[in-house]
């Protein structure tokens, strides 16, 4: 009886290396790993050993016999993946359905003759923490992690929906990484403002930028500046207790909200807006947001996409989870989920993409009686042309699109003369992200990333590499992939960094760790170190336990700093720990 990968899969591939029979795919060496929405267990090959369960950082893998009713659908999702051809996989030493896992190239050992390696990482989200872990596998390496916020973990803390607590459990892995000797936090310190890029290089052999893509793309239509029109990212940050957005407010008095864009963030926001607030009460949602949702009059959320159903940006697990959300009707108007001609041809030949096939299968299951509660409506082939209202949002106007197939088979949309107006009191946009430039660091404004060659930062797109400067995560590759995708991305970047260090291409720091701390304390006296974050974390968990919640996030920066100051000397890292790294069980 097989094990099954379920919705909370983070794709960090720890399970891949734990599996003794190589039955979990795609693997990091396979071409579709970077775009895979989740990993899949081959039910015919699984030997039910449970090694993958122990390796999974988010408890996403469940034995078939323990699947809950909502999880049963993932048995078919996993199995269907192996019914489809995957001819681009490496097959050396493997069968047609279970190709052998190629060896992932790890970073070489750090050359001792160049002295202890010191690295600064800017950012503290998944990309940063995986990079820190890769570096700290080596003895004598020290890593200083900088973040402008007073709390770490980026989108895991402030982006993952509060009702996805299993996904948030990956933070436990990051806690383990941060507990290692040689790791230090400099939270509440903004690079480019409090310390410069050049000062980081003076105190470290190298700097890795892992700052993500924090700026939302805008619609560029009239009325976008009206109160009641904002980005879904800001709304997510608000209900997740992000310090920058704790004082925001949203008018939830209209019966309808519209979300432009249909990626996973859009689905998260729609689900939170329509969920029974009592189901969120035990999570880490910000208390002020929970009270606002209790008073909300929103009955319907419309999710709008300019393209067709086959081009839906949301993932299969996110869609499946939404359909199983209790008390919410999910609707797609008749005809709006029709496939374009290219997708129809692929479906007829049995070659339609696995994800699209599963989305269609799930969509067909929507034929169910309405529960009469709040509802989420998916709309397709609509492009926003104007947000309506005088003093605040009252609605949004769309142009109706049609699908056009080019001579090369490319599917695109073209606006028609028809239009449609949807009344709404809240319009949220979720149409993509781009990076933000940092003073002193090259930036590719066209792509919205730091220009780089597989992690080595370039002086300009296509230019020469900049000594000692690297990138990983979304600021390296653009907003693609999932939490765990950053692990293999970080491995590549760290491998190049260590290669450069061993070859003597990096410049020896001119100042030591003590000088760095002195510099930061002088510029930013309220910065928070590792011990300070541990004090904050413990207090949030304590408050959560008192109120029957996972944690109660503290959003006031002054209170966070005061709590951090109560911390004693940095807590010593455990004497021993065991974890999966690069496919091997490591003890230290």
N, C-alpha and C positions, 0 to 999 in steps of 0.2 A: 504494500500500500504506500503510495508516494507521499512526499512532502510537497507543499504548495507555496509558491511565493504570492503574497497578497498585496493589498493596496499600499501599505506603508513602505514598500521597497525603496531604498535610497540609492541603489545601484553602485555601492562602493566596492563591490566584488569580493568582500571578505569571504562570502559563502563559496564563491567560485574556487578559491584556493583551498578551502576546507574540505570540499567534496572529494572523496577518494576515487570516484568513478567518472569524474568529469561530465556530470549530467546537468550543469547549470550554464545557460548561455543567454545572451552573447557574453563572451569573455573580453577582457581588456585588449587582447591582441586581435580581435575580430573587427572588421570595418564598421559594423553596425552598433558597436558598443556605445559610441559617443552620442548616438541619436536614439538609442533604445529607451522606451518609456519605463521599462522595468526589466528585471531578469526573469528567466523562466526555468522551471525544473522539468526535465523530461520524465514523464510518468513511467515510461517503459524501461528506463535505465536506473531510476532511483532505487537504491537498496535499503532505504528507510533506516539509515544509520544515525541520523540526527546531528551529524557533525555541522551541517550548515546552520542549524538552529542556534547552536552555541556561538557561532561566528557572527551572526547577524546583529548589528548594533541597534536595530530598531524593532526587533521582534516581529519581522514581517513574514517569517517562514513558519508554517503550521502543518503538522501531520494531517493527512486527509481525514482521519477519523475524529479529529478535534476541530474541524472547520465549523464555524457558526453558520447559520442560514445565509446571512449576507455574503459570507466568504466562499460559499460553495461555487459561485460563478467563476472564481479564479482557477478552479480545477480545469475547466474547459479552456480558459484563456491560456494557461500554461501548456496544456496538451496541444491546442491548435497551433501553437508556435512551431511545434516539431512536425506538423503535417505539411508545412510549406517548405519549398526548396530554399536552401541557403548555400548556394554554390560558391559564394565568395569566402567561405570559411576555410581556415587552414585545416587540412585533414591528415597531416603527417602523424602516423601512429594512432589514428582514430578511425572510427567507422563513419559511414555516410551520415548517420544521425548524431553521432557523438564524436566530433573531431577532437583531436588532441589539443590540449592547451599549450600554446607556445610559451616559452619562458619569457617573462617580462623582464626587460633589462633594468636592473636596479642601479643605483648610483654606486660608483666604485668607492673603495675605502678612502677616507680622507688621508692624504699624505702627511705624516707626522712632522716631516722635516720643515714644513712651512709654518709650523706652530698651530695652536688651537684655532679652529675656524669660528669666526663670529659673524652672525647674519642678523640683519634687521628685517622683519616682515611687517609691511604696512597693511592693516586690515586684520580682522580677527574672526572672519566667517569661515565656512568650510574650507575654501581654497587655502586660506592662511593656515588653518590648523593641520590640514593634511601635509602642507609643505613643512611645517614645524616638525611633525612626526617623522617625516622622511629624513630630515636633517639630524634629529636627535637619536636616530638609530646608531649613530656613530659616536664613539667615545670622545669626550673633550669638546664637542661642538656646543656653542651657546647660541640661543635664539632670543631676541628681544622682539616682542609683538606690540605694535603701536596701533591704537584706534582712537579716533576723535571722540567716540562715545565712551561713557563711563562704565559700560557693561559690554562683554564680548559676545561672540558667536553670530553676529550679523543677522542674516535672514532666518537662521534656525530659531533665533529668539524672537525676532521682530517681523518675520515674513510668513512662516508656517502657521497655518490656521490653528486657533486654540483647540479645536475639536480633533486635531490630528496629533494627539499626544504621543502616539507611538513613533511618528516621524521625528518629533522633537527629542526622542530618547537618544538620538545620535549625539546630543550634547554630553551624554555620559562618557562617550569616547573622548570628546574634546577635553573634558575634565581630567581624564587619565593622561592625556598628552601634556596638559598644562602642569601636571604634578611632577613631571620628570625633572631631574637635575639639569641645570643649564637653561631652563625656560624662565622668562620673566615677562610680565605685562607692563605696558605703559599706556593705561587707559585714560581717556580724557585728554589725550595729546594729539593734536592735529598736525600732521606733517605738511609743511608748506606755510604754516602759521606759527606754531609753537617751536618747532624745530625744522630746519631746512633739509632738503634732499642732500645737499653737500655735507651738512653736519652728520647725517646718518652715515654717509660713506666714510667720513673721517673717523668714526667710531666702530666701523664694521668692515669686514672684507667685501661684503655684498649686501645689497638691499633687494628684497623681493616685494613687488607691488601686487597685492591681492585685494584690491579695493572694490571689486565688483563693478556693476553698471547701475549707478544710483539715480540717474536722471531719466524721467519718463519722456517718451516721445509724445508730442502734442498733436491734436487734430488739425490745427490751423484753420478753424472755421469761425465765423462770427459768433459772438456770444459765449465763447469758451471761458472768458474771464468772469462771467456772472457768478454770484454766490449760489451754491448748489451744484456747481460744475467743478470737479476736481479729479485727481488721478486715483485709480483704485489702489495704487501703491501707498499713497498717503492715508487712505481710509484703512488699509490693512495695518499700517504702522500705528494708527490711532487706536484700533481695538486691541492691538498687541502690546500697548504700553510703551511705545518708543518715546524716549525723552523729548525728542524734537516735536512730537505731535500730541503730547499729553494734554495740552491746552486747546487743541482744536475742538470744534463743535460742528455737528451735522444736523440739519433739519430733516427729521424722518417722519414728518407729519403728513406727507402726500401718500396716497395709496400705491403709487408706482415709482420704481426706480429703474433706470436704464444703464446698462453697462455696455460700452462700446469696446469690442474685442472679446474673443472667446477662448483665451488660454486658461491655464489652471488657476491663475490669480482671479480671473473673472468668476470662475466656478466657485472658488473659495468664498469670495465676497457675496455672491448670490446666496450661497448656502447659509452663511452667517446672518444675512439680512432676513432670511425666511425661517430660520430655525426657531424652535421653542426655546426661549432664553433659559428655561430651567435645565435644558440639556447642556448648556454652556457653563452653568453655575459652578461646577466642580473643576473647571479648567483654569488655565492661567490668563484668561481674557482680562483686560483691564477693568477694574470695578466700575469706573465711570462709563465705559462702553456698555457693560452689561446692563446698567440702569437705563441708559439711553435706548437700548434694544427692547427692554421691557415696556417702555413707553411708546415704541415705534408703532406707526399706523400703516406701515408698508405691507401690502397684501400681495403684490406682484413685482417680480424682478424680470426685466426683459434683457436677454443677452443677445447682442447684435453683432453679426459678422458681415463683412463686405463680400466674402467669397462663399462657396458652397459647402455642403456638409462634408464632402470628401476632403476638404482642406481645413477642417476644424483643427484649431491649435491645441485644444485640451487633450490630455492623455487618456488612455483607456482606464487606468486605475482611478483617475479623478472622476471620470464620467460614471464609472460603475459605482463609486462611492456616493455620488450625488443621487443616483437613481434609488439608492437604498436609504437615503436620509429619511427618517420617520416624519410623517405629517406634512410632507411637501409634495405637491403635484409638479411633475416635470412634463412640459408639453412642447411639441414641435408642430406647427401648423401643417396641414395637408399640403404636400407637394414641395415644401421647402427643404426636405431632406433628400430630394432627388439627386442622383449622381449625374455628373457631367458625362459626355460621351466617351471621353478617354477612360474614366474610371469604370464606366459600364463595360467597355471592351475588356479591360483588365479583369473585371469580375467574371465575365463570361468565360475567359480563358483560365480562371482560377489563379490569376497572378496579381490580384489586388493586394496592396500592402496589408500586412498582418494587423496593424493598428486600425486601419480603416475598416477592415473586415469585422473586427471585434466591435467597433463603434456601431456599425450597422446592425450587428446581431443584438447588441444591447438596446438600440433604438427600437427594434421590433418588439422588444419586451415591454415597451411603454403602453401597450394596449391593456390598460388596467383601469378599474373604476377610480374616479377622482375621489380623493379623501376629503375634499371640501375645505382644506386649509389654505395656507399660503401657497403660491405657485411660482415656478420659474419657467419662462417661455424662451425657447431658442428661436431666433430669427436669422435668416440668411439672405444674402444678396442685397444688402442695404448699406449705403455709404452715407455718413452724416454730412450734411451741408450747412446746417445752422442750428445753434442752440438758442431756443426761444425764451423770451422773458424780458421784462423791463428792469425791475429791481432785483429779481432773482429768477432762477430757472423755473419755467412753466412747461417746457416740453422740448422736443428735438425733432428736426426735420431731416428726412433721409431721401436720397435718390435711390430708385430701384435699379439694380444691376442685372445684367445678363451675362452668362458665361460664354466666352469666345475661345475657340481652340485654334491656335496658330498652325501654320503649315508644318512646323517642327513638332507638333503635338503638345506645345506648351499651353496650359490652361490659365486664362486670365479673365478678368471681369471688365465690363464696359458699362458705364452709366447710361440709362435710358432717359426718356423724357418724363417718365412717371415718377411721382414722389409720394411720400407718406409722412404724416406727422403723428408722433406719439406723445401724449401728455405724460409729464413726469415732474416730480419735485426734486429729484436727485439724478445727476448724470455723472457717471464715473468712467474714466477712460483707462483702458488696459491694452495698449497697442504696441508695446515694446519698450526697450530700455537702451541706454547708451552710457558709456563711461563719462567721467568728468575729469578734465585736465588737472594735474598737480604741478605747482610751481617747480620749475627746474627739471621736469621729467618730460621727455618727448611724448607727443600725442598725435594720433591720426584722427583728425576731425571728421574725415569722411566716414570712417568705420566706427568711430566712437570708442576706440581702444588705444592702448599703448602699443606702438608699432614694435613687432618682435619677430624673431625667427625661432619658433618652437620654444619660446620662453626667454631667449636672449633679447634684451631690449635694443632696438635700433635707433640711431640718431634721427632717422626719418624713414617713412615707408620705403623699403628697398635699399636703405642706406647701410652704413657700417654699424657694427654692434658697439654699444656703450659699455665700457669696462665696469664690471661689478654691479650691473643693474639688470634685474630680471622681472618677469611677470608671470602670474598664474591666475587661473579662474576666468571670470567673465571679462575682466579688463585685458586679458590676454587673447581670448578666442571669441569674444562677443557673448551675448546672452543666450547660451545654448547649453543643453545638458541639465543634469539634476544634481542633487547634493553630492552623491557619491562619484559623479563624473569628475569632480574636482580632485579626486584621489589620484587617478592616472595622470591627469593634467599636471598635478604637483610633482609626481614622480619624474616626468619628463623634464620639467624645469630644474628640479634639484639635481638631476643627473648632469645636466649641462653646467650648472654652477660648480659642482664638485670637480668635474673635468677641468674647468677653467682654473680652479684653485690648485689642483694637483699639477697643472702645467705651468704654474707660476704667473698666470695672466692677471691675477687679482692683486690689488694694492694693499699692503699691510696697513692696518689702522694706525693712526697717529695718536690716538687716545684710548684709554682703557675703559672697562665697564664702570668703574667708580666715577670717572670723569663724566660719563654719559649720565649717570643718575644725578650727579651734581648739576649738570646742565639743565636737565628736565626739571629738577626741583626748583631751580632758580627761575625758569621761564613759566612753569606750570605747577605751582606749589600744591594744587588740589588733585594732582594726578593720582591714579589708583593702580597699585601694583598687584602681584598675584595674591598676596595675603589679604589685601583689601577686597578683591573680588570674592575670595572665599568667604569673607565675613558677610558680604552682601548676599551671596548665594544662600548661606546658612540662614540668614534672617528672613529672606523671602520664603524659603521652605518652611521655616518655623511658623510664620504668619499663615501660610497655606494650610499647614496641619491644624492650626487652631480653628480655621474656618471651613474645614472639609474640602480644601482645594489642593491642586497640585502645587501651586505656589501663588503668592500675591506679589506681583511685580511692583517694585518701587520705581516711580517715575520722576520724582523730584531730585534734581541733580545735587542740590545742597544736602539733602538727606542721604543720598548715596555716598557722597564724599565724607560726611560725618560718620556713617557706618564703617566705611573703609578705614578711617582713622582709629577706630576701636580695635583694629586687628593687631595682634602681636607680631613678632618676627615672622617672616615667611614660613609657612608650614612645610616641614620636610617632606620630600617625596617618599612614597612607600619604598621599603627596602627591596621588595621584589614585586614584580608584576608579570603577567603572562597575557600575550595578545597575539593576534594573527597579523603578521606583516610579511608582505610579498610571498604569501603562500606557505610560510613556515611558522611554527610555534616558537616564540622567542621568550627567553627568560632573562631578566636582568636584576 
